[in-house]
C-alpha cells in the first residue's frame, strides 16, 4: 500500500493542478516544469509536522476541530500556576489531543519539562523568553510498528523591557 504525505506548508495551487499539462507552441506549461509537484515527506516526518502544528495551535482556533491544539497557549500568561502545574496541564492536554487527532500513533507518551530561563539582553532588543518548555513525544507508528520520537523546545513567557 502506497501512501503520499505532503510537506508543510501546503501549496494548494500545486495540489489542484495535478492534471497533465497541455503544451502550447511546444513549450512546457508551468505545471510541467521539473520540481513543480508538491513536496512530499516520509510518514514519520508527516507525523512530526502534525505534532508541530498541534503544538502551535490554540484550542478553538480551528473552526472544523475546536478541540485541536494544546493548552500551552491558555496557560502561557497565567502567573498563578507553578512550573509543575504547567508541566502537568500541558502533558495532559497534548496527550489528549494526540490520542484524539493523530491516529497514526499508538502507545503515546508525552514528557514536558519547563525551565526558568534568566533573561538575556540581545543588543538593543528586548530580553528573551523567561521560560523554556522541552517537549518530547514517543510512540509507535500504527502502519509500520516502528518506534517514533519527536522533540522540540518552545520559548515562553511575557517579554519585558525592564
C-alpha positions, 0 to 999 in steps of 0.5 A, a space after each residue: 500500500 502506497 501512501 503520499 504525505 505532503 510537506 508543510 506548508 501546503 501549496 494548494 495551487 500545486 495540489 489542484 493542478 495535478 492534471 497533465 499539462 497541455 503544451 502550447 507552441 511546444 513549450 512546457 506549461 508551468 505545471 510541467 516544469 521539473 520540481 513543480 509537484 508538491 513536496 512530499 515527506 516520509 510518514 514519520 516526518 508527516 507525523 512530526 509536522 502534525 505534532 508541530 502544528 498541534 503544538 502551535 495551535 490554540 484550542 478553538 482556533 480551528 473552526 472544523 476541530 475546536 478541540 485541536 491544539 494544546 493548552 500551552 497557549 491558555 496557560 502561557 500568561 497565567 502567573 498563578 500556576 507553578 512550573 509543575 502545574 504547567 508541566 502537568 496541564 500541558 502533558 495532559 492536554 497534548 496527550 489528549 489531543 494526540 490520542 484524539 487527532 493523530 491516529 497514526 500513533 499508538 502507545 503515546 507518551 508525552 514528557 514536558 519539562 519547563 525551565 526558568 530561563 534568566 533573561 538575556 539582553 540581545 543588543 538593543 532588543 528586548 530580553 528573551 523568553 523567561 521560560 523554556 518548555 522541552 517537549 518530547 513525544 514517543 510512540 509507535 507508528 500504527 502502519 509500520 510498528 516502528 518506534 517514533 520520537 519527536 522533540 522540540 523546545 518552545 520559548 515562553 513567557 511575557 517579554 519585558 523591557 525592564 
